[in-house]
Amino acid sequence: MFGSIVENLGKRHALFGVTEEHYPALGAALMWSLDKSLGPSLTPDAREAWRELYEAVQLSMLRDVSEKPRHTPSLK
């Protein structure tokens, strides 16, 4: 169910003009926000888990938005 919600969200974002190139900036902003708000509480393992979650959501949002193959820009 979560996957279909995220895929539909990606389709709606595409209608608003959001492109694949926008996603890395959002991912970087998310990671920066987590670093700033959680500070030392954001362990390396937790940081990696957030990065992996964002990449999975990003891929789901980009799925089926267009016919061209997609890749996941790295957040590292």
C-alpha positions as CSV (number, residue, x, y, z in Angstrom):
1,M,0.0,0.0,0.0
2,F,2.8,2.4,0.9
3,G,4.5,1.8,-2.4
4,S,1.4,2.7,-4.4
5,I,0.8,5.8,-2.4
6,V,4.4,6.9,-3.0
7,E,4.2,6.1,-6.7
8,N,1.0,8.2,-7.1
9,L,2.7,11.0,-5.2
10,G,5.5,10.8,-7.7
11,K,3.0,11.1,-10.6
12,R,1.4,14.1,-9.1
13,H,4.8,15.8,-8.5
14,A,5.6,15.2,-12.2
15,L,2.4,17.0,-13.1
16,F,3.7,20.0,-11.1
17,G,6.9,20.0,-13.1
18,V,9.1,18.2,-10.5
19,T,11.8,16.3,-12.4
20,E,14.4,13.7,-11.4
21,E,17.0,16.4,-11.1
22,H,15.0,18.0,-8.2
23,Y,15.2,14.9,-5.9
24,P,18.9,15.1,-4.9
25,A,18.4,18.7,-3.6
26,L,15.5,17.5,-1.4
27,G,17.5,14.5,-0.2
28,A,20.4,16.8,0.7
29,A,18.1,19.2,2.5
30,L,16.5,16.2,4.4
31,M,19.9,15.0,5.5
32,W,21.1,18.5,6.5
33,S,17.9,19.0,8.5
34,L,18.3,15.7,10.3
35,D,22.0,16.5,11.1
36,K,21.1,20.0,12.5
37,S,18.0,18.9,14.5
38,L,19.3,15.6,15.9
39,G,23.0,16.5,16.2
40,P,25.0,13.7,17.8
41,S,21.8,11.7,18.3
42,L,21.9,11.0,14.6
43,T,24.2,8.0,14.7
44,P,26.0,6.8,11.5
45,D,23.7,3.8,11.4
46,A,20.6,6.0,11.7
47,R,21.9,8.5,9.1
48,E,22.5,5.6,6.7
49,A,19.0,4.2,7.4
50,W,17.5,7.7,6.5
51,R,19.6,7.9,3.4
52,E,18.4,4.4,2.3
53,L,14.8,5.3,3.1
54,Y,14.9,8.5,1.0
55,E,16.5,6.7,-1.9
56,A,13.8,4.0,-1.8
57,V,11.1,6.6,-1.7
58,Q,12.8,8.6,-4.5
59,L,12.9,5.5,-6.7
60,S,9.2,4.7,-6.0
61,M,8.2,8.3,-6.8
62,L,10.1,8.2,-10.1
63,R,8.8,4.8,-11.1
64,D,6.4,4.9,-14.1
65,V,6.6,8.7,-14.4
66,S,8.1,8.4,-17.8
67,E,9.4,5.7,-20.1
68,K,13.1,6.5,-19.8
69,P,15.2,4.4,-17.4
70,R,15.8,6.0,-14.0
71,H,18.9,6.0,-11.8
72,T,19.2,7.1,-8.2
73,P,21.5,10.1,-7.7
74,S,23.6,9.5,-4.7
75,L,23.1,11.5,-1.4
76,K,26.6,10.8,-0.2
